[in-house]
Amino acid sequence: MSTSPSSTKTIKSKISSFLKTEKPWIRKSVKYVWIGFLCFLLGFPLYIYTVSINLFGAFGEMPSLKEVENPENDLSSEVISADGVSLGRYFRYNRSQVHFNELSEDLVNTLIISEDHRFYNHSGLDFPAYVRVLFGLITLNPQGVVVPLRSNLPKIFTP
């Protein structure tokens, strides 16, 4: 399909006249994009620095490595008599520690399905989830992009 020289000339003249016209909103948009970029470029390192030095105590104290490795759990206290009989429990929340091996397989699978259905497909950084979050931030949609659930679930959950 070819175009005649006159129509090519007309198209070129219209394009050049369009590019020559002054559009004030373009200049404002470019200006605001640059301002936002520079604010991020300067603000993000400043934010990291203020968190690292805990400026004005605004971010709270960082826990020590010992506190992170050995957290205090709010477990129930049990009063036991001299002969080994339990007299009662005192607690705010009735909690007790269990090891991972003591959890039922159905509980673990339910937790994995409800929290991260791609748990077995990534090494801890779920990049499709990050893209969904980024898209949600851009579009101001709290759900981001709705990704359909794929059939990579454990066999007990697939129909």
C-alpha positions in Angstrom: 0.0 0.0 0.0 1.6 3.3 -1.1 0.7 6.8 -0.3 0.8 9.6 -2.8 3.4 12.3 -2.4 0.8 14.9 -1.7 -0.7 13.0 1.2 2.8 12.3 2.6 3.5 16.0 2.4 0.2 16.7 4.2 0.9 14.2 6.9 4.4 15.6 7.5 3.1 19.1 7.7 0.4 18.2 10.2 3.0 16.3 12.4 5.4 19.2 12.3 2.7 21.7 13.1 1.5 19.5 16.0 5.0 19.3 17.4 5.5 23.1 17.1 2.4 24.0 19.1 3.0 25.0 22.7 1.3 22.7 25.2 1.7 24.2 28.7 0.5 21.0 30.4 3.4 19.0 29.0 6.0 21.4 30.5 4.2 21.2 33.9 4.0 17.4 33.7 7.7 17.1 32.9 8.5 19.6 35.7 6.5 17.6 38.3 7.9 14.3 37.2 11.4 15.6 37.7 10.5 17.1 41.1 9.1 13.8 42.2 12.1 11.9 40.9 14.5 14.2 42.7 12.5 14.1 45.9 12.6 10.3 45.8 16.3 10.3 44.9 17.1 12.6 47.9 14.3 11.5 50.3 14.8 7.7 50.2 18.5 7.8 51.4 17.6 10.4 53.9 14.8 8.2 55.3 17.1 5.2 55.5 19.7 7.3 57.4 17.1 8.7 59.8 15.9 5.1 60.6 19.4 3.9 61.1 20.2 6.6 63.6 16.7 6.6 65.1 16.3 10.3 64.7 14.5 11.9 67.7 13.5 8.3 68.9 10.7 8.3 66.3 11.3 4.8 65.2 11.8 3.0 68.5 14.8 1.1 69.7 16.1 -1.8 67.7 16.1 -5.1 69.6 19.4 -6.7 70.3 20.5 -9.8 68.4 19.9 -11.9 71.6 16.3 -10.6 71.8 15.7 -11.4 68.2 17.1 -15.0 68.5 15.3 -15.7 71.8 12.0 -13.9 71.8 9.8 -13.8 75.0 6.5 -15.5 74.4 3.4 -14.8 76.3 2.8 -18.4 77.5 0.5 -19.6 80.2 2.1 -20.3 83.6 1.2 -23.6 85.3 1.3 -24.1 89.1 2.4 -27.7 89.9 2.3 -29.2 93.4 5.1 -31.1 95.0 3.6 -34.4 93.9 3.5 -33.3 90.2 -0.2 -32.5 90.0 -1.3 -29.4 88.1 -3.1 -27.0 90.4 -4.0 -24.4 87.8 -2.9 -22.2 85.0 -2.4 -18.4 85.0 -2.5 -16.6 81.7 -3.6 -13.6 79.7 -3.7 -15.8 76.6 -3.8 -19.5 76.9 -0.8 -20.4 74.8 1.7 -23.1 74.7 4.7 -23.8 72.5 4.7 -26.6 70.0 7.3 -27.7 67.5 6.7 -27.6 63.8 6.6 -31.4 63.7 3.7 -31.5 66.1 1.5 -29.5 63.7 -1.0 -31.4 61.6 -0.2 -31.5 57.9 -3.7 -30.2 57.1 -3.0 -27.1 59.2 0.3 -26.4 57.5 -1.2 -26.9 54.0 -4.2 -24.6 54.8 -1.8 -21.9 56.1 0.3 -22.1 52.9 -2.7 -22.0 50.6 -4.3 -19.1 52.4 -1.1 -17.0 52.8 1.1 -17.8 49.7 -0.2 -20.3 47.1 3.1 -20.0 45.2 5.1 -20.9 48.3 6.9 -23.9 46.7 7.6 -21.9 43.5 9.9 -19.2 44.8 12.8 -18.9 47.2 11.2 -16.3 49.5 11.0 -13.4 47.1 7.7 -13.6 45.2 8.3 -11.2 42.2 4.8 -11.6 40.7 3.5 -10.4 44.1 5.9 -7.4 44.0 4.7 -6.5 40.5 1.1 -6.8 41.8 1.8 -4.5 44.7 3.6 -2.0 42.4 0.7 -1.9 40.0 -1.7 -1.5 42.9 0.3 1.5 44.2 0.2 3.1 40.7 -3.5 2.5 40.1 -4.5 3.1 43.8 -6.2 -0.3 43.8 -5.5 -2.0 47.1 -5.8 -5.5 45.5 -3.4 -4.7 42.7 -3.7 -7.0 39.7 -6.0 -9.9 40.4 -4.0 -13.0 39.4 -6.0 -16.2 38.9 -5.2 -19.1 41.2 -3.1 -21.6 39.2 -3.2 -25.3 39.7 0.1 -25.6 41.4 -1.5 -26.5 44.7 -0.6 -29.6 46.7 -2.5 -32.7 45.5 -4.8 -32.8 48.5 -6.4 -29.4 47.5 -6.8 -30.0 43.8 -10.2 -31.3 42.6 
